[in-house]
């Protein structure tokens, strides 16, 4: 076969690195016209320039590699267009999200000392409560993606055992290092009787304790105000922390539920300051 070029020449001609070309070969996106069976050297043809250019442009537009594979494999323009439309919708949603963040940053930069209005904090006693629980480890930034399927498995596991929830589902943050690569989170559903432990459900118990709590209304982007309000209250009261932070989803996210109607109770177990006034 004549008219073939080595990978280095093809890389320079298409402005794709040799490393990227090898990866595209491995993924089946841009397979060499010929691979020498003895040396393993890759050879490309001039006829592959259009495909290489298409892949490069799609990557410049941040189309994920699996979707590029779908576009290249599409046997009709309609199928390729459907993949592109999905990516366009995703990019538009991300752009809207970035615009929202930029707007909030402008407010913060304009008023760097401004603190959102404080929320009312109250104390309540919580008796020991049996739960169905599940432990997950995830980066904090990915927690939202983990909760929905996790609670779906918990509720399904309870339904299989004929156990109904006895209150709103919630989470407990079992470590304070929220900047760690992964945080350990306990997802729980209060129940009237302990469930049988299965692959998806384990028996647990919320301890009896005094809670300092507040209720956040709306989406989770502004939930920091609730946590700051609890911190301010702790600083002003004769209380110290006595356990992990908890969230109870009084009105939980669901299809068709507007973000403005969500209600989340943030609660911290507390106890009076010890007489020795030790740090906690």
C-alpha positions as CSV (number, residue, x, y, z in Angstrom):
1,X,0.0,0.0,0.0
2,X,1.5,3.3,-1.1
3,X,0.8,6.9,-0.1
4,X,1.0,6.1,3.6
5,X,2.7,8.3,6.2
6,X,4.1,7.5,9.6
7,X,2.3,8.6,12.7
8,X,4.7,11.6,13.3
9,X,3.9,13.1,9.9
10,X,0.2,12.4,10.3
11,X,0.3,14.0,13.7
12,X,1.9,17.2,12.4
13,X,-0.4,17.3,9.4
14,X,-3.6,17.0,11.5
15,X,-2.3,19.0,14.6
16,X,-3.0,16.0,16.8
17,X,-0.3,14.7,19.1
18,X,1.3,11.2,18.7
19,X,0.0,10.4,22.2
20,X,-3.6,11.4,21.2
21,X,-3.4,9.5,18.0
22,X,-2.4,6.4,19.9
23,X,-5.3,6.8,22.3
24,X,-7.7,7.4,19.4
25,X,-6.4,4.1,17.8
26,X,-7.0,2.3,21.1
27,X,-10.6,3.7,21.4
28,X,-11.3,2.9,17.7
29,X,-11.9,6.6,16.8
30,X,-9.1,6.9,14.3
31,X,-7.5,3.5,13.4
32,X,-4.4,3.6,11.3
33,X,-4.7,2.5,7.7
34,X,-2.0,0.0,8.3
35,X,0.0,-1.3,11.3
36,X,3.3,-3.1,10.5
37,X,2.9,-6.6,12.0
38,X,6.6,-6.8,12.8
39,X,7.4,-3.4,14.2
40,X,3.9,-2.2,15.3
41,X,4.5,1.1,13.5
42,X,1.3,2.9,12.5
43,X,0.8,4.3,9.0
44,X,-2.0,6.7,8.0
45,X,-3.5,7.7,4.7
46,X,-4.4,11.0,3.2
47,X,-8.0,9.8,3.0
48,X,-8.1,9.9,6.9
49,X,-7.5,13.6,7.1
50,X,-11.2,14.5,7.1
51,X,-12.0,12.0,9.9
52,X,-9.0,13.3,11.9
53,X,-10.2,16.9,11.4
54,X,-13.7,16.0,12.5
55,X,-12.5,14.4,15.7
56,X,-10.2,17.3,16.5
57,X,-13.0,19.8,16.0
58,X,-15.5,17.8,18.1
59,X,-12.9,17.7,20.9
60,X,-12.4,21.4,20.6
61,X,-16.1,21.7,21.2
62,X,-15.7,19.5,24.3
63,X,-17.8,16.6,23.0
64,X,-16.9,13.6,25.2
65,X,-15.1,10.7,23.5
66,X,-17.9,8.2,23.8
67,X,-20.3,10.6,22.0
68,X,-17.7,11.2,19.3
69,X,-17.7,7.5,18.8
70,X,-21.5,7.6,18.4
71,X,-21.3,10.4,15.9
72,X,-18.6,8.6,13.8
73,X,-20.6,5.3,14.0
74,X,-24.0,7.0,13.1
75,X,-25.4,5.6,9.9
76,X,-27.7,8.6,9.3
77,X,-27.4,12.3,9.7
78,X,-30.4,12.2,12.1
79,X,-28.6,9.9,14.5
80,X,-25.5,12.0,14.5
81,X,-27.6,15.1,15.0
82,X,-29.3,13.6,18.0
83,X,-25.9,13.1,19.7
84,X,-24.9,16.7,18.9
85,X,-28.2,18.0,20.2
86,X,-27.6,16.2,23.5
87,X,-24.2,17.8,23.8
88,X,-25.6,21.2,22.9
89,X,-28.2,20.9,25.7
90,X,-25.6,20.0,28.2
91,X,-23.3,22.9,27.2
92,X,-26.3,25.3,27.4
93,X,-27.2,24.1,30.9
94,X,-23.6,24.5,32.0
95,X,-23.4,28.0,30.5
96,X,-26.6,28.9,32.4
97,X,-25.1,27.5,35.6
98,X,-21.9,29.5,35.1
99,X,-23.9,32.7,34.5
100,X,-25.7,32.1,37.8
101,X,-22.4,31.6,39.6
102,X,-20.9,34.7,38.0
103,X,-23.9,36.7,39.2
104,X,-23.4,35.6,42.7
105,X,-19.7,36.3,42.6
106,X,-20.4,39.8,41.5
107,X,-22.5,40.3,44.6
108,X,-19.8,38.8,46.8
109,X,-17.0,40.9,45.3
110,X,-19.1,44.1,45.5
111,X,-19.8,43.4,49.2
112,X,-17.0,41.2,50.5
113,X,-18.1,41.6,54.1
114,X,-21.7,40.9,53.5
115,X,-23.3,37.9,55.3
116,X,-26.7,36.6,54.3
117,X,-29.5,37.0,56.9
118,X,-29.2,34.7,59.8
119,X,-31.6,31.8,60.2
120,X,-33.5,31.0,63.4
121,X,-31.8,28.2,65.4
122,X,-33.7,26.0,67.8
123,X,-33.0,23.1,70.1
124,X,-34.9,19.9,70.1
125,X,-34.4,16.5,71.9
126,X,-34.2,13.5,69.6
127,X,-34.8,10.1,71.2
128,X,-32.9,7.1,69.9
129,X,-34.3,6.1,66.5
130,X,-33.8,2.9,64.5
131,X,-32.9,3.4,60.9
132,X,-32.2,1.7,57.6
133,X,-28.8,3.0,56.6
134,X,-26.2,2.9,53.8
135,X,-22.6,4.2,53.9
136,X,-21.1,5.9,50.8
137,X,-17.7,7.5,50.1
138,X,-17.7,10.2,47.6
139,X,-16.1,13.6,46.9
140,X,-18.3,16.3,48.4
141,X,-18.8,17.8,45.0
142,X,-20.3,14.5,43.7
143,X,-22.6,13.9,46.7
144,X,-25.7,15.1,44.9
145,X,-25.3,12.5,42.2
146,X,-24.9,9.7,44.8
147,X,-27.9,10.6,47.0
148,X,-30.8,10.0,44.6
149,X,-29.8,6.5,43.5
150,X,-28.7,5.6,47.0
151,X,-32.0,6.6,48.6
152,X,-33.9,4.8,45.8
153,X,-32.0,1.6,46.7
154,X,-32.7,2.1,50.4
155,X,-36.5,2.7,49.9
156,X,-36.7,-0.3,47.5
157,X,-34.9,-2.5,50.1
158,X,-37.3,-1.4,52.8
159,X,-40.3,-2.1,50.5
160,X,-39.1,-5.6,49.9
161,X,-39.2,-6.2,53.7
162,X,-42.5,-4.5,54.1
163,X,-41.1,-1.7,56.2
164,X,-42.4,1.9,55.8
165,X,-40.3,5.0,56.5
166,X,-41.1,6.5,59.9
167,X,-39.9,10.0,59.0
168,X,-37.9,12.1,56.5
169,X,-34.7,10.5,55.1
170,X,-31.4,12.2,55.9
171,X,-27.6,12.1,55.9
172,X,-24.9,12.2,58.5
173,X,-21.4,13.5,57.7
174,X,-19.1,11.1,59.6
175,X,-16.0,13.2,59.2
176,X,-15.3,16.9,59.4
177,X,-12.6,17.0,56.7
178,X,-14.9,18.0,53.8
179,X,-11.9,18.9,51.7
180,X,-10.7,15.3,51.6
181,X,-10.7,13.5,48.3
182,X,-13.6,11.5,49.7
183,X,-16.0,12.0,52.6
184,X,-17.9,9.2,54.4
185,X,-21.6,9.9,54.5
186,X,-24.3,7.8,56.2
187,X,-27.6,7.9,54.3
188,X,-30.5,6.9,56.6
189,X,-34.2,6.4,56.7
190,X,-36.0,6.3,60.1
191,X,-38.0,3.1,60.6
192,X,-40.3,1.7,63.3
193,X,-38.4,-1.6,63.4
194,X,-34.9,-2.5,62.4
195,X,-34.6,-4.0,58.9
196,X,-32.9,-7.2,58.0
197,X,-29.4,-6.5,56.7
198,X,-29.1,-7.1,53.0
199,X,-26.8,-6.1,50.2
200,X,-28.4,-2.6,50.1
201,X,-29.8,-2.1,53.5
202,X,-28.2,-2.2,57.0
203,X,-29.7,-1.7,60.4
204,X,-28.7,1.5,62.2
205,X,-29.7,3.8,64.9
206,X,-29.6,7.5,65.5
207,X,-28.4,8.2,69.0
208,X,-30.6,10.0,71.6
209,X,-29.2,13.5,71.8
210,X,-29.9,17.2,72.0
211,X,-29.8,18.9,68.6
212,X,-29.3,22.5,67.6
213,X,-31.1,22.9,64.3
214,X,-32.3,25.3,61.6
215,X,-34.3,24.9,58.4
216,X,-33.0,25.9,55.0
217,X,-35.6,26.6,52.4
218,X,-34.8,26.3,48.7
219,X,-32.1,24.8,46.6
220,X,-28.7,23.7,48.0
221,X,-26.6,26.4,46.4
222,X,-27.4,28.8,49.4
223,X,-27.3,26.2,52.1
224,X,-24.1,27.7,53.6
225,X,-26.3,30.3,55.3
226,X,-27.8,27.5,57.4
227,X,-24.4,26.1,58.5
228,X,-23.1,29.6,59.3
229,X,-26.2,30.3,61.4
230,X,-25.6,27.2,63.4
231,X,-21.9,28.1,63.9
232,X,-22.9,31.6,65.0
233,X,-25.5,30.2,67.5
234,X,-22.9,27.7,68.9
235,X,-20.5,30.6,69.4
236,X,-23.1,32.6,71.4
237,X,-24.5,29.7,73.5
238,X,-23.0,27.5,76.2
239,X,-22.9,24.5,73.8
240,X,-20.2,22.3,72.2
241,X,-20.5,19.9,69.3
242,X,-21.3,16.3,70.3
243,X,-21.6,14.4,67.0
244,X,-21.6,14.6,63.3
245,X,-23.7,17.1,61.3
246,X,-27.0,15.8,60.0
247,X,-29.3,16.8,57.2
248,X,-33.0,15.8,57.1
249,X,-34.8,16.3,53.8
250,X,-38.2,17.5,54.9
251,X,-39.2,18.3,51.3
252,X,-36.7,16.3,49.2
253,X,-35.7,16.9,45.6
254,X,-37.9,15.0,43.2
255,X,-39.2,15.2,39.7
256,X,-41.6,18.1,39.4
257,X,-40.7,19.6,42.8
258,X,-39.5,23.3,42.3
259,X,-36.2,24.0,44.0
260,X,-37.8,27.0,45.9
261,X,-40.1,24.6,47.8
262,X,-37.3,22.3,49.1
263,X,-36.9,22.3,52.9
264,X,-33.9,20.8,54.7
265,X,-33.3,20.7,58.4
266,X,-29.6,21.0,59.3
267,X,-28.9,19.7,62.8
268,X,-25.8,19.4,65.0
269,X,-25.7,17.2,68.1
270,X,-24.7,19.5,71.0
271,X,-24.2,19.4,74.8
272,X,-23.4,22.0,77.5
273,X,-19.9,23.3,77.8
274,X,-18.0,21.1,80.3
275,X,-17.2,22.7,83.6
276,X,-13.5,22.4,82.7
277,X,-14.2,24.5,79.6
278,X,-12.1,22.1,77.5
279,X,-11.9,22.6,73.7
280,X,-14.3,20.7,71.6
